[in-house]
Amino acid sequence: MDKNIFEKIRDEEAEADIVYRDDYITAFKDISPSAPVHILIIPNKKIKSLNEIQNEDTHYLSKILLGSAKIARQFDVHETGYRLITNCGNDGGQEVPYLHFHLVGGLKLGKMISLSKSEKKQFNDYKSTS
């Protein structure tokens, strides 16, 4: 089975600007950043998405949260603020089938979700039928 890009980065088979690594997580700069600070954080165990988490994975998740705080301090966004985001599934915007979190900061962040006019209409139509 072919490895995806995050597996290759984790296994040091692909280049990445790694900013933090321990026994449980690997963090590296996003190659197409959305903000001055945009770091991807992955567990060192392949977990496809939040939907695939098992009880034995809780240590990886806690290490991701603890690691994100360390990384925020490392990039000096711990006081001004940052966002930690994960996408799950196609509608959630997940592009790589490997659980990952985006640590984004270094500027004032906008709304969590920004919808186009057509998406707002679709959402309002959905709300009126549910």
Buried (B, 14 or more C-beta within 10 A) or exposed (E): EEBBBBBBBBEEEBEBEBBBBEEBBBBBBBEEBEBEBBBBBBBBBBBBBBEEBEEEBEEBBEBBEEBBEBBBEBBEBBEEEBBBBBBBEEEEEBEBBBBBBBBBBBBEEEEEEEEEEEEEEEEEEEEEEE
